[in-house]
């Protein structure tokens, strides 16, 4: 069975989903101007409710941005803002960082993006890696408007190999001095 192949430019502005950088290094800006391409085994569109549900090996690409999951739900609110939820075991993202030859990548069992608030939330065994720096937690949130991030652990009940006691774990590499 062939997978539906869709190219939707206004359906999802997920590129800003991955602004989980704590410095001025953000996702590739040119990606926002590129078309969104979504592949899935099935898609259900409900124009009355302004929702689209993609299921089965979902792959969304927009420029250097790539999101993979088992299911992606996209909803547009009454003011035209986009909201999306990607789920999977895990749901993943990867995107090139602006002006750098490195990628930001992350995963969680659920990734939610709120276009109105410009907020990203990763749930359950979540992690975000930028260059050689990585953070693990049960919940990771980044509010791009407030430039505020929060990472919560979940205790021993959510232990993973990278965070065996379920606490937040960050590995931050030393920065190389700038040479003149």
Phi and psi restraints in degrees (value plus and minus 20) as a CYANA .aco file:
   2 UNK   PHI     -96.4   -56.4
   2 UNK   PSI     122.8   162.8
   3 UNK   PHI    -101.7   -61.7
   3 UNK   PSI     119.5   159.5
   4 UNK   PHI     -81.3   -41.3
   4 UNK   PSI     119.0   159.0
   5 UNK   PHI    -139.9   -99.9
   5 UNK   PSI      97.1   137.1
   6 UNK   PHI    -142.3  -102.3
   6 UNK   PSI     122.0   162.0
   7 UNK   PHI    -142.6  -102.6
   7 UNK   PSI      87.1   127.1
   8 UNK   PHI    -143.7  -103.7
   8 UNK   PSI      93.8   133.8
   9 UNK   PHI    -104.0   -64.0
   9 UNK   PSI     -60.9   -20.9
  10 UNK   PHI    -111.2   -71.2
  10 UNK   PSI     -25.0    15.0
  11 UNK   PHI     -88.6   -48.6
  11 UNK   PSI     -51.8   -11.8
  12 UNK   PHI    -171.7  -131.7
  12 UNK   PSI      99.2   139.2
  13 UNK   PHI    -124.8   -84.8
  13 UNK   PSI      45.4    85.4
  14 UNK   PHI    -104.9   -64.9
  14 UNK   PSI     -28.8    11.2
  15 UNK   PHI     -74.9   -34.9
  15 UNK   PSI     -58.7   -18.7
  16 UNK   PHI     -94.3   -54.3
  16 UNK   PSI     -25.1    14.9
  17 UNK   PHI     -77.4   -37.4
  17 UNK   PSI     -48.6    -8.6
  18 UNK   PHI    -128.2   -88.2
  18 UNK   PSI      16.2    56.2
  19 UNK   PHI    -108.9   -68.9
  19 UNK   PSI      19.3    59.3
  20 UNK   PHI     -97.6   -57.6
  20 UNK   PSI       0.7    40.7
  21 UNK   PHI    -103.7   -63.7
  21 UNK   PSI     120.7   160.7
  22 UNK   PHI    -114.4   -74.4
  22 UNK   PSI     -18.4    21.6
  23 UNK   PHI    -143.1  -103.1
  23 UNK   PSI    -183.4  -143.4
  24 UNK   PHI     -98.1   -58.1
  24 UNK   PSI     -17.3    22.7
  25 UNK   PHI    -104.4   -64.4
  25 UNK   PSI      90.1   130.1
  26 UNK   PHI    -136.7   -96.7
  26 UNK   PSI     155.1   195.1
  27 UNK   PHI     -81.3   -41.3
  27 UNK   PSI     137.4   177.4
  28 UNK   PHI     -73.3   -33.3
  28 UNK   PSI      92.6   132.6
  29 UNK   PHI     -83.4   -43.4
  29 UNK   PSI     -53.7   -13.7
  30 UNK   PHI     -84.6   -44.6
  30 UNK   PSI     -41.6    -1.6
  31 UNK   PHI     -79.9   -39.9
  31 UNK   PSI     -54.6   -14.6
  32 UNK   PHI     -81.3   -41.3
  32 UNK   PSI     -46.0    -6.0
  33 UNK   PHI    -112.1   -72.1
  33 UNK   PSI     -22.4    17.6
  34 UNK   PHI    -111.9   -71.9
  34 UNK   PSI     135.0   175.0
  35 UNK   PHI     -88.2   -48.2
  35 UNK   PSI     129.6   169.6
  36 UNK   PHI    -112.2   -72.2
  36 UNK   PSI     111.5   151.5
  37 UNK   PHI    -141.2  -101.2
  37 UNK   PSI     104.2   144.2
  38 UNK   PHI    -143.4  -103.4
  38 UNK   PSI     110.2   150.2
  39 UNK   PHI    -137.6   -97.6
  39 UNK   PSI     121.4   161.4
  40 UNK   PHI    -179.9  -139.9
  40 UNK   PSI     146.4   186.4
  41 UNK   PHI     -91.9   -51.9
  41 UNK   PSI     -57.9   -17.9
  42 UNK   PHI    -163.9  -123.9
  42 UNK   PSI     137.2   177.2
  43 UNK   PHI    -159.7  -119.7
  43 UNK   PSI     120.3   160.3
  44 UNK   PHI    -145.4  -105.4
  44 UNK   PSI     104.6   144.6
  45 UNK   PHI    -135.5   -95.5
  45 UNK   PSI     108.7   148.7
  46 UNK   PHI    -138.8   -98.8
  46 UNK   PSI      75.6   115.6
  47 UNK   PHI     -83.6   -43.6
  47 UNK   PSI     -54.8   -14.8
  48 UNK   PHI     -82.6   -42.6
  48 UNK   PSI     -59.5   -19.5
  49 UNK   PHI    -115.4   -75.4
  49 UNK   PSI     -22.5    17.5
  50 UNK   PHI      35.4    75.4
  50 UNK   PSI      29.4    69.4
  51 UNK   PHI    -149.8  -109.8
  51 UNK   PSI     130.8   170.8
  52 UNK   PHI    -153.3  -113.3
  52 UNK   PSI     113.9   153.9
  53 UNK   PHI    -143.3  -103.3
  53 UNK   PSI      99.2   139.2
  54 UNK   PHI    -127.6   -87.6
  54 UNK   PSI     111.4   151.4
  55 UNK   PHI    -153.6  -113.6
  55 UNK   PSI     132.8   172.8
  56 UNK   PHI      63.8   103.8
  56 UNK   PSI      79.7   119.7
  57 UNK   PHI      28.4    68.4
  57 UNK   PSI      36.3    76.3
  58 UNK   PHI     -95.1   -55.1
  58 UNK   PSI     111.6   151.6
  59 UNK   PHI    -151.9  -111.9
  59 UNK   PSI      95.0   135.0
  60 UNK   PHI    -128.7   -88.7
  60 UNK   PSI     110.7   150.7
  61 UNK   PHI    -149.3  -109.3
  61 UNK   PSI     124.9   164.9
  62 UNK   PHI    -171.5  -131.5
  62 UNK   PSI      81.2   121.2
  63 UNK   PHI      43.2    83.2
  63 UNK   PSI    -142.3  -102.3
  64 UNK   PHI    -107.1   -67.1
  64 UNK   PSI     -26.6    13.4
  65 UNK   PHI     -97.5   -57.5
  65 UNK   PSI     113.8   153.8
  66 UNK   PHI    -157.1  -117.1
  66 UNK   PSI     107.5   147.5
  67 UNK   PHI    -140.7  -100.7
  67 UNK   PSI     113.8   153.8
  68 UNK   PHI    -148.5  -108.5
  68 UNK   PSI     121.4   161.4
  69 UNK   PHI    -188.8  -148.8
  69 UNK   PSI     157.1   197.1
  70 UNK   PHI    -102.8   -62.8
  70 UNK   PSI     -49.0    -9.0
  71 UNK   PHI    -171.2  -131.2
  71 UNK   PSI     119.8   159.8
  72 UNK   PHI    -151.9  -111.9
  72 UNK   PSI     103.3   143.3
  73 UNK   PHI    -133.8   -93.8
  73 UNK   PSI     107.6   147.6
  74 UNK   PHI    -138.5   -98.5
  74 UNK   PSI     110.4   150.4
  75 UNK   PHI    -151.3  -111.3
  75 UNK   PSI     119.6   159.6
  76 UNK   PHI    -130.0   -90.0
  76 UNK   PSI     108.1   148.1
  77 UNK   PHI    -102.2   -62.2
  77 UNK   PSI     157.2   197.2
  78 UNK   PHI     -83.2   -43.2
  78 UNK   PSI     -40.6    -0.6
  79 UNK   PHI    -116.4   -76.4
  79 UNK   PSI     -15.4    24.6
  80 UNK   PHI      69.9   109.9
  80 UNK   PSI     -15.8    24.2
  81 UNK   PHI     -98.8   -58.8
  81 UNK   PSI     123.8   163.8
  82 UNK   PHI    -115.1   -75.1
  82 UNK   PSI     119.6   159.6
  83 UNK   PHI    -152.2  -112.2
  83 UNK   PSI     118.4   158.4
  84 UNK   PHI    -161.3  -121.3
  84 UNK   PSI     132.6   172.6
  85 UNK   PHI    -154.9  -114.9
  85 UNK   PSI     103.5   143.5
  86 UNK   PHI    -133.3   -93.3
  86 UNK   PSI     110.3   150.3
  87 UNK   PHI    -145.6  -105.6
  87 UNK   PSI     133.9   173.9
  88 UNK   PHI     154.2   194.2
  88 UNK   PSI     159.8   199.8
  89 UNK   PHI    -139.9   -99.9
  89 UNK   PSI      46.2    86.2
  90 UNK   PHI    -119.6   -79.6
  90 UNK   PSI     158.3   198.3
  91 UNK   PHI    -113.3   -73.3
  91 UNK   PSI     117.2   157.2
  92 UNK   PHI    -148.9  -108.9
  92 UNK   PSI     137.9   177.9
  93 UNK   PHI    -159.9  -119.9
  93 UNK   PSI     136.4   176.4
  94 UNK   PHI    -171.7  -131.7
  94 UNK   PSI     116.4   156.4
  95 UNK   PHI    -175.8  -135.8
  95 UNK   PSI     120.1   160.1
  96 UNK   PHI     -89.1   -49.1
  96 UNK   PSI     121.5   161.5
  97 UNK   PHI    -106.8   -66.8
  97 UNK   PSI     124.2   164.2
  98 UNK   PHI     -76.4   -36.4
  98 UNK   PSI     105.3   145.3
  99 UNK   PHI      50.4    90.4
  99 UNK   PSI      -7.8    32.2
 100 UNK   PHI    -150.7  -110.7
 100 UNK   PSI     138.2   178.2
 101 UNK   PHI    -116.0   -76.0
 101 UNK   PSI      15.9    55.9
 102 UNK   PHI    -152.6  -112.6
 102 UNK   PSI     142.0   182.0
 103 UNK   PHI    -134.6   -94.6
 103 UNK   PSI     131.6   171.6
 104 UNK   PHI    -121.9   -81.9
 104 UNK   PSI     115.6   155.6
 105 UNK   PHI    -163.5  -123.5
 105 UNK   PSI     135.1   175.1
 106 UNK   PHI    -181.8  -141.8
 106 UNK   PSI     152.8   192.8
 107 UNK   PHI    -178.6  -138.6
 107 UNK   PSI     143.3   183.3
 108 UNK   PHI    -193.9  -153.9
 108 UNK   PSI     148.4   188.4
 109 UNK   PHI     -94.5   -54.5
 109 UNK   PSI     -39.7     0.3
 110 UNK   PHI    -166.6  -126.6
 110 UNK   PSI     113.6   153.6
 111 UNK   PHI    -143.6  -103.6
 111 UNK   PSI     103.0   143.0
 112 UNK   PHI    -137.1   -97.1
 112 UNK   PSI     119.8   159.8
 113 UNK   PHI    -145.6  -105.6
 113 UNK   PSI     108.5   148.5
 114 UNK   PHI    -129.7   -89.7
 114 UNK   PSI      85.7   125.7
 115 UNK   PHI     -87.8   -47.8
 115 UNK   PSI     -49.5    -9.5
 116 UNK   PHI     -87.1   -47.1
 116 UNK   PSI     -66.4   -26.4
 117 UNK   PHI    -112.0   -72.0
 117 UNK   PSI     -28.6    11.4
 118 UNK   PHI      33.3    73.3
 118 UNK   PSI      31.9    71.9
 119 UNK   PHI    -144.4  -104.4
 119 UNK   PSI     118.3   158.3
 120 UNK   PHI    -137.4   -97.4
 120 UNK   PSI     117.8   157.8
 121 UNK   PHI    -152.9  -112.9
 121 UNK   PSI     110.6   150.6
 122 UNK   PHI    -134.4   -94.4
 122 UNK   PSI     109.9   149.9
 123 UNK   PHI    -138.0   -98.0
 123 UNK   PSI     125.7   165.7
 124 UNK   PHI      42.6    82.6
 124 UNK   PSI      90.9   130.9
 125 UNK   PHI      31.0    71.0
 125 UNK   PSI      30.3    70.3
 126 UNK   PHI    -107.6   -67.6
 126 UNK   PSI     128.7   168.7
 127 UNK   PHI    -173.2  -133.2
 127 UNK   PSI     130.6   170.6
 128 UNK   PHI    -154.4  -114.4
 128 UNK   PSI     111.8   151.8
 129 UNK   PHI    -142.2  -102.2
 129 UNK   PSI     109.3   149.3
 130 UNK   PHI    -148.3  -108.3
 130 UNK   PSI      92.4   132.4
 131 UNK   PHI      42.8    82.8
 131 UNK   PSI    -144.7  -104.7
 132 UNK   PHI    -117.7   -77.7
 132 UNK   PSI     -21.4    18.6
 133 UNK   PHI    -108.0   -68.0
 133 UNK   PSI     121.5   161.5
 134 UNK   PHI    -164.9  -124.9
 134 UNK   PSI     126.3   166.3
 135 UNK   PHI    -152.9  -112.9
 135 UNK   PSI     118.2   158.2
 136 UNK   PHI    -142.0  -102.0
 136 UNK   PSI     123.6   163.6
 137 UNK   PHI    -189.1  -149.1
 137 UNK   PSI     155.3   195.3
 138 UNK   PHI    -103.5   -63.5
 138 UNK   PSI     -41.0    -1.0
 139 UNK   PHI    -167.3  -127.3
 139 UNK   PSI     108.9   148.9
 140 UNK   PHI    -147.7  -107.7
 140 UNK   PSI     108.3   148.3
 141 UNK   PHI    -148.5  -108.5
 141 UNK   PSI     119.1   159.1
 142 UNK   PHI    -153.5  -113.5
 142 UNK   PSI     104.7   144.7
 143 UNK   PHI    -124.5   -84.5
 143 UNK   PSI      86.0   126.0
 144 UNK   PHI     -87.6   -47.6
 144 UNK   PSI     -54.0   -14.0
 145 UNK   PHI     -85.1   -45.1
 145 UNK   PSI     -64.9   -24.9
 146 UNK   PHI    -108.2   -68.2
 146 UNK   PSI     -27.7    12.3
 147 UNK   PHI      31.4    71.4
 147 UNK   PSI      32.2    72.2
 148 UNK   PHI    -149.1  -109.1
 148 UNK   PSI     114.5   154.5
 149 UNK   PHI    -146.4  -106.4
 149 UNK   PSI     131.5   171.5
 150 UNK   PHI    -162.9  -122.9
 150 UNK   PSI     116.6   156.6
 151 UNK   PHI    -150.7  -110.7
 151 UNK   PSI     108.7   148.7
 152 UNK   PHI    -139.7   -99.7
 152 UNK   PSI     121.7   161.7
 153 UNK   PHI    -110.0   -70.0
 153 UNK   PSI     149.3   189.3
 154 UNK   PHI    -142.9  -102.9
 154 UNK   PSI      -9.4    30.6
 155 UNK   PHI      59.7    99.7
 155 UNK   PSI    -195.1  -155.1
 156 UNK   PHI     -84.1   -44.1
 156 UNK   PSI     -40.9    -0.9
 157 UNK   PHI     -90.1   -50.1
 157 UNK   PSI     -34.7     5.3
 158 UNK   PHI    -139.0   -99.0
 158 UNK   PSI      11.4    51.4
 159 UNK   PHI     -82.8   -42.8
 159 UNK   PSI     122.5   162.5
 160 UNK   PHI    -153.0  -113.0
 160 UNK   PSI     146.7   186.7
 161 UNK   PHI     -77.9   -37.9
 161 UNK   PSI     -54.0   -14.0
 162 UNK   PHI    -101.8   -61.8
 162 UNK   PSI     -40.4    -0.4
 163 UNK   PHI    -158.5  -118.5
 163 UNK   PSI      54.9    94.9
 164 UNK   PHI     -82.0   -42.0
 164 UNK   PSI     -42.1    -2.1
 165 UNK   PHI    -121.2   -81.2
 165 UNK   PSI     -13.3    26.7
 166 UNK   PHI      59.0    99.0
 166 UNK   PSI     -16.6    23.4
 167 UNK   PHI    -106.9   -66.9
 167 UNK   PSI     144.7   184.7
 168 UNK   PHI     -83.0   -43.0
 168 UNK   PSI     118.2   158.2
 169 UNK   PHI    -155.5  -115.5
 169 UNK   PSI     107.1   147.1
 170 UNK   PHI    -144.8  -104.8
 170 UNK   PSI     120.2   160.2
 171 UNK   PHI    -142.5  -102.5
 171 UNK   PSI      93.0   133.0
 172 UNK   PHI    -138.6   -98.6
 172 UNK   PSI      99.9   139.9
 173 UNK   PHI     -97.9   -57.9
 173 UNK   PSI     128.4   168.4
 174 UNK   PHI     -85.0   -45.0
 174 UNK   PSI     123.1   163.1
 175 UNK   PHI    -102.9   -62.9
 175 UNK   PSI     117.8   157.8
 176 UNK   PHI     -97.8   -57.8
 176 UNK   PSI     116.1   156.1
 177 UNK   PHI     -85.7   -45.7
 177 UNK   PSI     126.1   166.1
 178 UNK   PHI     -97.4   -57.4
 178 UNK   PSI     106.2   146.2
 179 UNK   PHI    -119.2   -79.2
 179 UNK   PSI     123.7   163.7
